[in-house]
Amino acid sequence: MNLELTDGETAALLRELDGIIGGDRYFMSRRIKTLRAIRSKLRTEPAREPLPPPPSVMNYQGRPQRKDGAEDAEDHSPREGLAAINSK
């Protein structure tokens, strides 16, 4: 079934669907999922650019590791910091 809607009619229908979906208490109900599917057919989202690939190797702090495998000079483990505080 193909609806021949004008731009104004499509905008009005989308506003109503957004209001119903946004104001519903049970956002995971079958009824709301159906309305979301209908809304996605009416509103075509622009294609998103894919995310860059994650770095292949991470160091212990979750930062990308340097190519030569060395850690940065300012990177210290938490235990080293505690040892310096306790020795004072």
C-alpha positions in Angstrom: 0.0 0.0 0.0 1.4 3.3 -1.0 0.1 6.5 0.5 0.2 9.7 -1.6 0.8 12.3 1.2 1.8 15.9 0.7 4.8 17.3 2.6 2.4 19.0 5.0 0.4 15.8 5.6 3.6 13.8 6.2 4.9 16.4 8.7 1.6 16.4 10.6 1.6 12.6 10.7 5.2 12.5 11.9 4.4 15.1 14.7 1.5 13.0 15.9 3.6 9.8 15.8 6.4 11.6 17.7 3.9 12.8 20.3 2.3 9.4 20.8 5.7 7.6 21.0 7.3 10.2 23.2 4.4 10.4 25.6 3.8 6.7 26.1 4.6 5.1 29.4 5.4 1.7 28.0 8.1 2.6 25.4 9.0 -1.1 24.7 5.4 -2.2 24.1 4.4 -3.9 20.8 2.2 -1.0 20.0 5.0 1.6 20.3 7.4 -0.7 18.4 4.9 -0.8 15.5 4.5 3.0 15.6 8.2 3.4 15.5 8.5 1.1 12.5 5.8 3.2 10.7 7.6 6.4 11.6 10.9 5.0 10.2 9.1 4.3 6.9 7.9 7.9 6.7 11.1 9.6 7.9 14.2 8.6 6.0 17.2 9.2 8.2 20.4 10.4 6.4 23.1 7.8 6.2 25.6 8.1 9.0 29.3 7.9 8.5 30.8 4.8 10.0 32.9 5.1 13.1 36.7 4.8 12.7 38.1 1.4 13.7 39.3 1.1 17.3 43.1 1.0 17.9 44.4 -2.6 17.7 46.4 -2.5 21.0 45.6 -0.6 24.2 47.8 -0.1 27.2 46.6 -0.8 30.7 44.9 2.6 31.0 42.9 2.2 27.9 45.0 4.5 25.8 46.4 3.5 22.4 49.9 2.0 22.8 52.8 3.6 21.0 54.1 1.9 17.9 57.5 1.2 19.5 55.7 -0.5 22.4 57.0 2.0 25.0 54.8 3.7 27.5 54.6 7.5 27.7 56.8 9.1 30.3 53.9 10.5 32.3 52.1 7.1 32.4 52.6 5.6 35.8 50.7 2.8 37.4 48.5 3.6 40.4 50.7 1.5 42.6 53.8 3.6 41.8 51.9 6.7 42.9 50.8 5.1 46.1 54.3 4.0 46.9 55.6 7.5 46.4 53.0 8.9 48.7 53.5 6.3 51.4 57.3 6.7 51.4 57.1 10.4 52.3 
